[in-house]
Amino acid sequence: MRALEHIGIAVRSLQEAIPRWERLLGVPCYKIEEVPSEGVRTAFFRVGAVKIELLEATRPDSPIARFLERRGEGIHHLAFAVDDVRQALIALGEKGFAPLHEEPRPGADNKWVGFFHPRSANGVLVEVCQDREES
């Protein structure tokens, strides 16, 4: 893994959360994007070398909606930049981390993404991501 790429935070409303995070971080939201396949709208902030991603559910059966129902708002995942998402899914799987899917998926912010079950990492959902242009 090259670096922490972003921290994902589940929120009930981007409309309410974006101004709050702009005040907290002192930087504007630079992108709002929907990922229909995951049932989520995202908003991104740059803070130094790391990004903050706010995640809002767009449908009640989405992973974010289920997370909010069970745990409420808060940190949803940590995402790490990798050179090859497909290889990271295989290598970390061989090391005992449980991938949530076998193939990378298109994610927000023009990334290929893969996730590992929280039980594999002390209750933390871990994402590996790679810029789509690199694949």
Phi and psi in radians as a Rosetta constraint file:
Dihedral C 1 N 2 CA 2 C 2 CIRCULARHARMONIC -1.427 0.35
Dihedral N 2 CA 2 C 2 N 3 CIRCULARHARMONIC -0.783 0.35
Dihedral C 2 N 3 CA 3 C 3 CIRCULARHARMONIC -2.982 0.35
Dihedral N 3 CA 3 C 3 N 4 CIRCULARHARMONIC 2.827 0.35
Dihedral C 3 N 4 CA 4 C 4 CIRCULARHARMONIC -1.168 0.35
Dihedral N 4 CA 4 C 4 N 5 CIRCULARHARMONIC 2.148 0.35
Dihedral C 4 N 5 CA 5 C 5 CIRCULARHARMONIC -1.630 0.35
Dihedral N 5 CA 5 C 5 N 6 CIRCULARHARMONIC -0.811 0.35
Dihedral C 5 N 6 CA 6 C 6 CIRCULARHARMONIC -2.801 0.35
Dihedral N 6 CA 6 C 6 N 7 CIRCULARHARMONIC 2.881 0.35
Dihedral C 6 N 7 CA 7 C 7 CIRCULARHARMONIC -2.008 0.35
Dihedral N 7 CA 7 C 7 N 8 CIRCULARHARMONIC 2.164 0.35
Dihedral C 7 N 8 CA 8 C 8 CIRCULARHARMONIC -1.642 0.35
Dihedral N 8 CA 8 C 8 N 9 CIRCULARHARMONIC 2.291 0.35
Dihedral C 8 N 9 CA 9 C 9 CIRCULARHARMONIC -2.186 0.35
Dihedral N 9 CA 9 C 9 N 10 CIRCULARHARMONIC 2.112 0.35
Dihedral C 9 N 10 CA 10 C 10 CIRCULARHARMONIC -1.359 0.35
Dihedral N 10 CA 10 C 10 N 11 CIRCULARHARMONIC 2.295 0.35
Dihedral C 10 N 11 CA 11 C 11 CIRCULARHARMONIC -2.319 0.35
Dihedral N 11 CA 11 C 11 N 12 CIRCULARHARMONIC 2.694 0.35
Dihedral C 11 N 12 CA 12 C 12 CIRCULARHARMONIC -1.352 0.35
Dihedral N 12 CA 12 C 12 N 13 CIRCULARHARMONIC -0.546 0.35
Dihedral C 12 N 13 CA 13 C 13 CIRCULARHARMONIC -2.538 0.35
Dihedral N 13 CA 13 C 13 N 14 CIRCULARHARMONIC 2.037 0.35
Dihedral C 13 N 14 CA 14 C 14 CIRCULARHARMONIC -1.106 0.35
Dihedral N 14 CA 14 C 14 N 15 CIRCULARHARMONIC -0.638 0.35
Dihedral C 14 N 15 CA 15 C 15 CIRCULARHARMONIC -1.004 0.35
Dihedral N 15 CA 15 C 15 N 16 CIRCULARHARMONIC -0.678 0.35
Dihedral C 15 N 16 CA 16 C 16 CIRCULARHARMONIC -1.456 0.35
Dihedral N 16 CA 16 C 16 N 17 CIRCULARHARMONIC -0.636 0.35
Dihedral C 16 N 17 CA 17 C 17 CIRCULARHARMONIC -1.350 0.35
Dihedral N 17 CA 17 C 17 N 18 CIRCULARHARMONIC -0.638 0.35
Dihedral C 17 N 18 CA 18 C 18 CIRCULARHARMONIC -1.013 0.35
Dihedral N 18 CA 18 C 18 N 19 CIRCULARHARMONIC -0.895 0.35
Dihedral C 18 N 19 CA 19 C 19 CIRCULARHARMONIC -1.059 0.35
Dihedral N 19 CA 19 C 19 N 20 CIRCULARHARMONIC -0.629 0.35
Dihedral C 19 N 20 CA 20 C 20 CIRCULARHARMONIC -1.100 0.35
Dihedral N 20 CA 20 C 20 N 21 CIRCULARHARMONIC -0.818 0.35
Dihedral C 20 N 21 CA 21 C 21 CIRCULARHARMONIC -1.242 0.35
Dihedral N 21 CA 21 C 21 N 22 CIRCULARHARMONIC -0.548 0.35
Dihedral C 21 N 22 CA 22 C 22 CIRCULARHARMONIC -1.094 0.35
Dihedral N 22 CA 22 C 22 N 23 CIRCULARHARMONIC -0.731 0.35
Dihedral C 22 N 23 CA 23 C 23 CIRCULARHARMONIC -1.150 0.35
Dihedral N 23 CA 23 C 23 N 24 CIRCULARHARMONIC -0.749 0.35
Dihedral C 23 N 24 CA 24 C 24 CIRCULARHARMONIC -1.137 0.35
Dihedral N 24 CA 24 C 24 N 25 CIRCULARHARMONIC -0.836 0.35
Dihedral C 24 N 25 CA 25 C 25 CIRCULARHARMONIC -1.487 0.35
Dihedral N 25 CA 25 C 25 N 26 CIRCULARHARMONIC -0.393 0.35
Dihedral C 25 N 26 CA 26 C 26 CIRCULARHARMONIC 1.304 0.35
Dihedral N 26 CA 26 C 26 N 27 CIRCULARHARMONIC 0.330 0.35
Dihedral C 26 N 27 CA 27 C 27 CIRCULARHARMONIC -2.351 0.35
Dihedral N 27 CA 27 C 27 N 28 CIRCULARHARMONIC 2.650 0.35
Dihedral C 27 N 28 CA 28 C 28 CIRCULARHARMONIC -1.404 0.35
Dihedral N 28 CA 28 C 28 N 29 CIRCULARHARMONIC 2.724 0.35
Dihedral C 28 N 29 CA 29 C 29 CIRCULARHARMONIC -1.131 0.35
Dihedral N 29 CA 29 C 29 N 30 CIRCULARHARMONIC 2.269 0.35
Dihedral C 29 N 30 CA 30 C 30 CIRCULARHARMONIC -1.787 0.35
Dihedral N 30 CA 30 C 30 N 31 CIRCULARHARMONIC -0.174 0.35
Dihedral C 30 N 31 CA 31 C 31 CIRCULARHARMONIC -2.815 0.35
Dihedral N 31 CA 31 C 31 N 32 CIRCULARHARMONIC 2.368 0.35
Dihedral C 31 N 32 CA 32 C 32 CIRCULARHARMONIC -2.110 0.35
Dihedral N 32 CA 32 C 32 N 33 CIRCULARHARMONIC 2.325 0.35
Dihedral C 32 N 33 CA 33 C 33 CIRCULARHARMONIC -2.569 0.35
Dihedral N 33 CA 33 C 33 N 34 CIRCULARHARMONIC 2.544 0.35
Dihedral C 33 N 34 CA 34 C 34 CIRCULARHARMONIC -1.865 0.35
Dihedral N 34 CA 34 C 34 N 35 CIRCULARHARMONIC 2.426 0.35
Dihedral C 34 N 35 CA 35 C 35 CIRCULARHARMONIC -2.048 0.35
Dihedral N 35 CA 35 C 35 N 36 CIRCULARHARMONIC 1.562 0.35
Dihedral C 35 N 36 CA 36 C 36 CIRCULARHARMONIC -0.991 0.35
Dihedral N 36 CA 36 C 36 N 37 CIRCULARHARMONIC -0.650 0.35
Dihedral C 36 N 37 CA 37 C 37 CIRCULARHARMONIC -1.095 0.35
Dihedral N 37 CA 37 C 37 N 38 CIRCULARHARMONIC -0.455 0.35
Dihedral C 37 N 38 CA 38 C 38 CIRCULARHARMONIC -1.797 0.35
Dihedral N 38 CA 38 C 38 N 39 CIRCULARHARMONIC -0.073 0.35
Dihedral C 38 N 39 CA 39 C 39 CIRCULARHARMONIC 1.136 0.35
Dihedral N 39 CA 39 C 39 N 40 CIRCULARHARMONIC 0.784 0.35
Dihedral C 39 N 40 CA 40 C 40 CIRCULARHARMONIC -2.493 0.35
Dihedral N 40 CA 40 C 40 N 41 CIRCULARHARMONIC 2.551 0.35
Dihedral C 40 N 41 CA 41 C 41 CIRCULARHARMONIC -1.961 0.35
Dihedral N 41 CA 41 C 41 N 42 CIRCULARHARMONIC 2.431 0.35
Dihedral C 41 N 42 CA 42 C 42 CIRCULARHARMONIC -2.149 0.35
Dihedral N 42 CA 42 C 42 N 43 CIRCULARHARMONIC 2.687 0.35
Dihedral C 42 N 43 CA 43 C 43 CIRCULARHARMONIC -2.342 0.35
Dihedral N 43 CA 43 C 43 N 44 CIRCULARHARMONIC 2.355 0.35
Dihedral C 43 N 44 CA 44 C 44 CIRCULARHARMONIC -2.040 0.35
Dihedral N 44 CA 44 C 44 N 45 CIRCULARHARMONIC 2.533 0.35
Dihedral C 44 N 45 CA 45 C 45 CIRCULARHARMONIC -2.288 0.35
Dihedral N 45 CA 45 C 45 N 46 CIRCULARHARMONIC 2.459 0.35
Dihedral C 45 N 46 CA 46 C 46 CIRCULARHARMONIC -1.721 0.35
Dihedral N 46 CA 46 C 46 N 47 CIRCULARHARMONIC 2.265 0.35
Dihedral C 46 N 47 CA 47 C 47 CIRCULARHARMONIC -2.314 0.35
Dihedral N 47 CA 47 C 47 N 48 CIRCULARHARMONIC 1.681 0.35
Dihedral C 47 N 48 CA 48 C 48 CIRCULARHARMONIC 1.107 0.35
Dihedral N 48 CA 48 C 48 N 49 CIRCULARHARMONIC -2.287 0.35
Dihedral C 48 N 49 CA 49 C 49 CIRCULARHARMONIC -1.511 0.35
Dihedral N 49 CA 49 C 49 N 50 CIRCULARHARMONIC -0.104 0.35
Dihedral C 49 N 50 CA 50 C 50 CIRCULARHARMONIC -1.939 0.35
Dihedral N 50 CA 50 C 50 N 51 CIRCULARHARMONIC 2.636 0.35
Dihedral C 50 N 51 CA 51 C 51 CIRCULARHARMONIC -1.924 0.35
Dihedral N 51 CA 51 C 51 N 52 CIRCULARHARMONIC 2.688 0.35
Dihedral C 51 N 52 CA 52 C 52 CIRCULARHARMONIC -1.919 0.35
Dihedral N 52 CA 52 C 52 N 53 CIRCULARHARMONIC 2.259 0.35
Dihedral C 52 N 53 CA 53 C 53 CIRCULARHARMONIC -2.033 0.35
Dihedral N 53 CA 53 C 53 N 54 CIRCULARHARMONIC 2.057 0.35
Dihedral C 53 N 54 CA 54 C 54 CIRCULARHARMONIC -1.569 0.35
Dihedral N 54 CA 54 C 54 N 55 CIRCULARHARMONIC 2.406 0.35
Dihedral C 54 N 55 CA 55 C 55 CIRCULARHARMONIC -2.161 0.35
Dihedral N 55 CA 55 C 55 N 56 CIRCULARHARMONIC 2.176 0.35
Dihedral C 55 N 56 CA 56 C 56 CIRCULARHARMONIC -2.114 0.35
Dihedral N 56 CA 56 C 56 N 57 CIRCULARHARMONIC 2.297 0.35
Dihedral C 56 N 57 CA 57 C 57 CIRCULARHARMONIC -1.197 0.35
Dihedral N 57 CA 57 C 57 N 58 CIRCULARHARMONIC 2.467 0.35
Dihedral C 57 N 58 CA 58 C 58 CIRCULARHARMONIC -1.892 0.35
Dihedral N 58 CA 58 C 58 N 59 CIRCULARHARMONIC -0.118 0.35
Dihedral C 58 N 59 CA 59 C 59 CIRCULARHARMONIC -2.641 0.35
Dihedral N 59 CA 59 C 59 N 60 CIRCULARHARMONIC 2.664 0.35
Dihedral C 59 N 60 CA 60 C 60 CIRCULARHARMONIC -1.207 0.35
Dihedral N 60 CA 60 C 60 N 61 CIRCULARHARMONIC -0.279 0.35
Dihedral C 60 N 61 CA 61 C 61 CIRCULARHARMONIC -1.739 0.35
Dihedral N 61 CA 61 C 61 N 62 CIRCULARHARMONIC 0.183 0.35
Dihedral C 61 N 62 CA 62 C 62 CIRCULARHARMONIC -1.363 0.35
Dihedral N 62 CA 62 C 62 N 63 CIRCULARHARMONIC 2.761 0.35
Dihedral C 62 N 63 CA 63 C 63 CIRCULARHARMONIC -0.990 0.35
Dihedral N 63 CA 63 C 63 N 64 CIRCULARHARMONIC -0.638 0.35
Dihedral C 63 N 64 CA 64 C 64 CIRCULARHARMONIC -1.223 0.35
Dihedral N 64 CA 64 C 64 N 65 CIRCULARHARMONIC -0.700 0.35
Dihedral C 64 N 65 CA 65 C 65 CIRCULARHARMONIC -1.066 0.35
Dihedral N 65 CA 65 C 65 N 66 CIRCULARHARMONIC -0.749 0.35
Dihedral C 65 N 66 CA 66 C 66 CIRCULARHARMONIC -1.137 0.35
Dihedral N 66 CA 66 C 66 N 67 CIRCULARHARMONIC -0.693 0.35
Dihedral C 66 N 67 CA 67 C 67 CIRCULARHARMONIC -1.082 0.35
Dihedral N 67 CA 67 C 67 N 68 CIRCULARHARMONIC -0.827 0.35
Dihedral C 67 N 68 CA 68 C 68 CIRCULARHARMONIC -1.082 0.35
Dihedral N 68 CA 68 C 68 N 69 CIRCULARHARMONIC -0.663 0.35
Dihedral C 68 N 69 CA 69 C 69 CIRCULARHARMONIC -1.142 0.35
Dihedral N 69 CA 69 C 69 N 70 CIRCULARHARMONIC -0.721 0.35
Dihedral C 69 N 70 CA 70 C 70 CIRCULARHARMONIC -1.414 0.35
Dihedral N 70 CA 70 C 70 N 71 CIRCULARHARMONIC -0.711 0.35
Dihedral C 70 N 71 CA 71 C 71 CIRCULARHARMONIC -2.096 0.35
Dihedral N 71 CA 71 C 71 N 72 CIRCULARHARMONIC -0.262 0.35
Dihedral C 71 N 72 CA 72 C 72 CIRCULARHARMONIC 1.404 0.35
Dihedral N 72 CA 72 C 72 N 73 CIRCULARHARMONIC -3.042 0.35
Dihedral C 72 N 73 CA 73 C 73 CIRCULARHARMONIC -1.181 0.35
Dihedral N 73 CA 73 C 73 N 74 CIRCULARHARMONIC 2.610 0.35
Dihedral C 73 N 74 CA 74 C 74 CIRCULARHARMONIC 2.662 0.35
Dihedral N 74 CA 74 C 74 N 75 CIRCULARHARMONIC -3.001 0.35
Dihedral C 74 N 75 CA 75 C 75 CIRCULARHARMONIC -1.086 0.35
Dihedral N 75 CA 75 C 75 N 76 CIRCULARHARMONIC 2.216 0.35
Dihedral C 75 N 76 CA 76 C 76 CIRCULARHARMONIC -1.766 0.35
Dihedral N 76 CA 76 C 76 N 77 CIRCULARHARMONIC -0.764 0.35
Dihedral C 76 N 77 CA 77 C 77 CIRCULARHARMONIC -2.776 0.35
Dihedral N 77 CA 77 C 77 N 78 CIRCULARHARMONIC 2.828 0.35
Dihedral C 77 N 78 CA 78 C 78 CIRCULARHARMONIC -1.949 0.35
Dihedral N 78 CA 78 C 78 N 79 CIRCULARHARMONIC 2.323 0.35
Dihedral C 78 N 79 CA 79 C 79 CIRCULARHARMONIC -2.023 0.35
Dihedral N 79 CA 79 C 79 N 80 CIRCULARHARMONIC 2.339 0.35
Dihedral C 79 N 80 CA 80 C 80 CIRCULARHARMONIC -2.056 0.35
Dihedral N 80 CA 80 C 80 N 81 CIRCULARHARMONIC 2.351 0.35
Dihedral C 80 N 81 CA 81 C 81 CIRCULARHARMONIC -1.286 0.35
Dihedral N 81 CA 81 C 81 N 82 CIRCULARHARMONIC 2.364 0.35
Dihedral C 81 N 82 CA 82 C 82 CIRCULARHARMONIC -2.312 0.35
Dihedral N 82 CA 82 C 82 N 83 CIRCULARHARMONIC 2.822 0.35
Dihedral C 82 N 83 CA 83 C 83 CIRCULARHARMONIC -1.355 0.35
Dihedral N 83 CA 83 C 83 N 84 CIRCULARHARMONIC -0.514 0.35
Dihedral C 83 N 84 CA 84 C 84 CIRCULARHARMONIC -2.573 0.35
Dihedral N 84 CA 84 C 84 N 85 CIRCULARHARMONIC 1.816 0.35
Dihedral C 84 N 85 CA 85 C 85 CIRCULARHARMONIC -1.056 0.35
Dihedral N 85 CA 85 C 85 N 86 CIRCULARHARMONIC -0.776 0.35
Dihedral C 85 N 86 CA 86 C 86 CIRCULARHARMONIC -1.016 0.35
Dihedral N 86 CA 86 C 86 N 87 CIRCULARHARMONIC -0.818 0.35
Dihedral C 86 N 87 CA 87 C 87 CIRCULARHARMONIC -1.147 0.35
Dihedral N 87 CA 87 C 87 N 88 CIRCULARHARMONIC -0.646 0.35
Dihedral C 87 N 88 CA 88 C 88 CIRCULARHARMONIC -1.135 0.35
Dihedral N 88 CA 88 C 88 N 89 CIRCULARHARMONIC -0.685 0.35
Dihedral C 88 N 89 CA 89 C 89 CIRCULARHARMONIC -1.058 0.35
Dihedral N 89 CA 89 C 89 N 90 CIRCULARHARMONIC -0.732 0.35
Dihedral C 89 N 90 CA 90 C 90 CIRCULARHARMONIC -1.210 0.35
Dihedral N 90 CA 90 C 90 N 91 CIRCULARHARMONIC -0.913 0.35
Dihedral C 90 N 91 CA 91 C 91 CIRCULARHARMONIC -1.087 0.35
Dihedral N 91 CA 91 C 91 N 92 CIRCULARHARMONIC -0.789 0.35
Dihedral C 91 N 92 CA 92 C 92 CIRCULARHARMONIC -1.232 0.35
Dihedral N 92 CA 92 C 92 N 93 CIRCULARHARMONIC -0.569 0.35
Dihedral C 92 N 93 CA 93 C 93 CIRCULARHARMONIC -1.072 0.35
Dihedral N 93 CA 93 C 93 N 94 CIRCULARHARMONIC -0.712 0.35
Dihedral C 93 N 94 CA 94 C 94 CIRCULARHARMONIC -1.171 0.35
Dihedral N 94 CA 94 C 94 N 95 CIRCULARHARMONIC -0.391 0.35
Dihedral C 94 N 95 CA 95 C 95 CIRCULARHARMONIC -1.583 0.35
Dihedral N 95 CA 95 C 95 N 96 CIRCULARHARMONIC 0.120 0.35
Dihedral C 95 N 96 CA 96 C 96 CIRCULARHARMONIC 1.728 0.35
Dihedral N 96 CA 96 C 96 N 97 CIRCULARHARMONIC 0.066 0.35
Dihedral C 96 N 97 CA 97 C 97 CIRCULARHARMONIC -1.539 0.35
Dihedral N 97 CA 97 C 97 N 98 CIRCULARHARMONIC 2.374 0.35
Dihedral C 97 N 98 CA 98 C 98 CIRCULARHARMONIC -1.597 0.35
Dihedral N 98 CA 98 C 98 N 99 CIRCULARHARMONIC 1.829 0.35
Dihedral C 98 N 99 CA 99 C 99 CIRCULARHARMONIC -1.180 0.35
Dihedral N 99 CA 99 C 99 N 100 CIRCULARHARMONIC 2.515 0.35
Dihedral C 99 N 100 CA 100 C 100 CIRCULARHARMONIC -1.400 0.35
Dihedral N 100 CA 100 C 100 N 101 CIRCULARHARMONIC -0.335 0.35
Dihedral C 100 N 101 CA 101 C 101 CIRCULARHARMONIC -2.690 0.35
Dihedral N 101 CA 101 C 101 N 102 CIRCULARHARMONIC 2.763 0.35
Dihedral C 101 N 102 CA 102 C 102 CIRCULARHARMONIC -1.545 0.35
Dihedral N 102 CA 102 C 102 N 103 CIRCULARHARMONIC -0.409 0.35
Dihedral C 102 N 103 CA 103 C 103 CIRCULARHARMONIC -2.030 0.35
Dihedral N 103 CA 103 C 103 N 104 CIRCULARHARMONIC 2.556 0.35
Dihedral C 103 N 104 CA 104 C 104 CIRCULARHARMONIC -1.037 0.35
Dihedral N 104 CA 104 C 104 N 105 CIRCULARHARMONIC 2.644 0.35
Dihedral C 104 N 105 CA 105 C 105 CIRCULARHARMONIC -2.133 0.35
Dihedral N 105 CA 105 C 105 N 106 CIRCULARHARMONIC 2.662 0.35
Dihedral C 105 N 106 CA 106 C 106 CIRCULARHARMONIC -1.179 0.35
Dihedral N 106 CA 106 C 106 N 107 CIRCULARHARMONIC 2.308 0.35
Dihedral C 106 N 107 CA 107 C 107 CIRCULARHARMONIC -2.141 0.35
Dihedral N 107 CA 107 C 107 N 108 CIRCULARHARMONIC -3.045 0.35
Dihedral C 107 N 108 CA 108 C 108 CIRCULARHARMONIC -1.218 0.35
Dihedral N 108 CA 108 C 108 N 109 CIRCULARHARMONIC 2.869 0.35
Dihedral C 108 N 109 CA 109 C 109 CIRCULARHARMONIC 1.062 0.35
Dihedral N 109 CA 109 C 109 N 110 CIRCULARHARMONIC 0.566 0.35
Dihedral C 109 N 110 CA 110 C 110 CIRCULARHARMONIC 1.028 0.35
Dihedral N 110 CA 110 C 110 N 111 CIRCULARHARMONIC 0.808 0.35
Dihedral C 110 N 111 CA 111 C 111 CIRCULARHARMONIC -2.071 0.35
Dihedral N 111 CA 111 C 111 N 112 CIRCULARHARMONIC 2.677 0.35
Dihedral C 111 N 112 CA 112 C 112 CIRCULARHARMONIC -1.615 0.35
Dihedral N 112 CA 112 C 112 N 113 CIRCULARHARMONIC 2.383 0.35
Dihedral C 112 N 113 CA 113 C 113 CIRCULARHARMONIC -2.321 0.35
Dihedral N 113 CA 113 C 113 N 114 CIRCULARHARMONIC 2.697 0.35
Dihedral C 113 N 114 CA 114 C 114 CIRCULARHARMONIC -2.515 0.35
Dihedral N 114 CA 114 C 114 N 115 CIRCULARHARMONIC 2.552 0.35
Dihedral C 114 N 115 CA 115 C 115 CIRCULARHARMONIC -2.156 0.35
Dihedral N 115 CA 115 C 115 N 116 CIRCULARHARMONIC 2.654 0.35
Dihedral C 115 N 116 CA 116 C 116 CIRCULARHARMONIC -2.097 0.35
Dihedral N 116 CA 116 C 116 N 117 CIRCULARHARMONIC 2.416 0.35
Dihedral C 116 N 117 CA 117 C 117 CIRCULARHARMONIC -1.014 0.35
Dihedral N 117 CA 117 C 117 N 118 CIRCULARHARMONIC 2.431 0.35
Dihedral C 117 N 118 CA 118 C 118 CIRCULARHARMONIC -0.988 0.35
Dihedral N 118 CA 118 C 118 N 119 CIRCULARHARMONIC -0.529 0.35
Dihedral C 118 N 119 CA 119 C 119 CIRCULARHARMONIC -1.103 0.35
Dihedral N 119 CA 119 C 119 N 120 CIRCULARHARMONIC -0.319 0.35
Dihedral C 119 N 120 CA 120 C 120 CIRCULARHARMONIC -1.385 0.35
Dihedral N 120 CA 120 C 120 N 121 CIRCULARHARMONIC -0.338 0.35
Dihedral C 120 N 121 CA 121 C 121 CIRCULARHARMONIC -2.393 0.35
Dihedral N 121 CA 121 C 121 N 122 CIRCULARHARMONIC 0.961 0.35
Dihedral C 121 N 122 CA 122 C 122 CIRCULARHARMONIC 0.934 0.35
Dihedral N 122 CA 122 C 122 N 123 CIRCULARHARMONIC 0.702 0.35
Dihedral C 122 N 123 CA 123 C 123 CIRCULARHARMONIC 1.502 0.35
Dihedral N 123 CA 123 C 123 N 124 CIRCULARHARMONIC 0.119 0.35
Dihedral C 123 N 124 CA 124 C 124 CIRCULARHARMONIC -1.878 0.35
Dihedral N 124 CA 124 C 124 N 125 CIRCULARHARMONIC 2.190 0.35
Dihedral C 124 N 125 CA 125 C 125 CIRCULARHARMONIC -1.234 0.35
Dihedral N 125 CA 125 C 125 N 126 CIRCULARHARMONIC 2.182 0.35
Dihedral C 125 N 126 CA 126 C 126 CIRCULARHARMONIC -1.968 0.35
Dihedral N 126 CA 126 C 126 N 127 CIRCULARHARMONIC 2.327 0.35
Dihedral C 126 N 127 CA 127 C 127 CIRCULARHARMONIC -1.998 0.35
Dihedral N 127 CA 127 C 127 N 128 CIRCULARHARMONIC 2.471 0.35
Dihedral C 127 N 128 CA 128 C 128 CIRCULARHARMONIC -1.980 0.35
Dihedral N 128 CA 128 C 128 N 129 CIRCULARHARMONIC 2.441 0.35
Dihedral C 128 N 129 CA 129 C 129 CIRCULARHARMONIC -2.473 0.35
Dihedral N 129 CA 129 C 129 N 130 CIRCULARHARMONIC 2.695 0.35
Dihedral C 129 N 130 CA 130 C 130 CIRCULARHARMONIC -2.546 0.35
Dihedral N 130 CA 130 C 130 N 131 CIRCULARHARMONIC 2.459 0.35
Dihedral C 130 N 131 CA 131 C 131 CIRCULARHARMONIC -1.022 0.35
Dihedral N 131 CA 131 C 131 N 132 CIRCULARHARMONIC 2.410 0.35
Dihedral C 131 N 132 CA 132 C 132 CIRCULARHARMONIC -1.108 0.35
Dihedral N 132 CA 132 C 132 N 133 CIRCULARHARMONIC -0.542 0.35
Dihedral C 132 N 133 CA 133 C 133 CIRCULARHARMONIC -1.103 0.35
Dihedral N 133 CA 133 C 133 N 134 CIRCULARHARMONIC -0.446 0.35
Dihedral C 133 N 134 CA 134 C 134 CIRCULARHARMONIC -1.413 0.35
Dihedral N 134 CA 134 C 134 N 135 CIRCULARHARMONIC -0.210 0.35
